[in-house]
Amino acid sequence: MNEAPAQILLIDDSPTVLCFARLILQSKGYCVHMAEDGEQGLSLAKKIKPDAIFIDYVLPNMSGHTFCQLISHDDTLQDTPLILMTSKGDNIAEKLQAEFSGMRYLAKPFEPDELLLLLECALTGD
């Protein structure tokens, strides 16, 4: 019996980033959902209960930081692995990683192998 593919939520306001990441993830069999802002992403996360979430730091309508705060206080989503995607640098990543334990960081621009390795580590808890 085959396992259902992992549900991955991508939240980024860049159509280029969304399409690039979606193509990479779908090529490896993941089921990908996308949102263009934090509010849409939060609504989608509550609906689909993803196995992992990639979140941009700078988003319209709700920042990545606010999104992570809301997820961390949601009983059904608080254990969902979060992967911050940002070009803002290590300082932002370190701040959020300290605040949200287990968060991982993917610097933009990223390589396909980086994205896949980080996701695999997030899904397996490594």
ABEGO torsion letter per residue (X at the ends): XBBBBBBBBBBBABAAAAAAAAAAAAAAGBBBBBBABAAAAAAAAAAAGBABBBBBABBBGBBAAAAAAAAAABAAAAABBBBBBBAAEAAAAAAAAAABBGBBBBBOBBBAAAAAAAAAAAAAGX
